Amino acid sequence: MSFYADHIFPHVLDIATRPFWPQRKEVIAEAYGRVLEIGIGTGANLAHYPAQVTEIVGIEPDAGMLERAGSTAATLKLPAPLILAAGDAQALDFPDESFDTVLMCLVLCTIPDPLKALQEARRVLKPGGQVIFLEHVRSPDAGVAKWQDRLTPAWKVLGCGCHLNRDTAATFKQAGLHFHRIRRYEHPKMMRLGSAIIQGIAIK
């Protein structure tokens, strides 16, 4: 990865996503059993894992992010053992039906092929397992969505691959996942271009 991606962007990401801390806590409270966190980033979610978690496996393709996740973990008393590893969400190196929960938190905007990533998440989930998610998505406002389309090419460069305009709810359905619960809302502390949010649980 580049110097920017490894050393500067992790700090930018932490600052930019601070408004999501309450929502992260809500989402992660739903985790249970053996958990796969896809795109663990700097480890911002680790402080919120509940007692019903038995193991946390965090994957991340970026070396700088993964290093910071390890540093974050060292400052916390986690409820379960933690394994951190380099990994690609589009080709998970885990057996079928090996996790109870997959966590995706502000990552599907960045993964090059989100459909493949969700298909892989479904594959590694046990029967009845869950994907818990918090994602910014394409705005339901047509005017805002047009600006998302216009600005995404430049935004991807600044945001290390982040897309403003993905219809992530539709991608969940294409991957064969079914919404147990989904909440759609505008985040009051985010700019309009990134304020359309989906949050909830999808099941296998």
Secondary structure, 3 states (H helix, E strand, C coil): CCHHHHHHHHHHHHHHCHHHHHHHHHHHCCCCEEEEEECCCCCCCHHHCCCCEEEEEEEECCHHHHHHHHHHHHCCCCCCCEEEEECCCCCCCCCCCCEEEEEEECCCCCCCCHHHHHHHHHHHEEEEEEEEEEEECCCCCHHHHHHHHHHHHHHHHHCCCCCCCCCHHHHHHHCCCEEEEEEEEECCCCCHHHCEEEEEEEEC
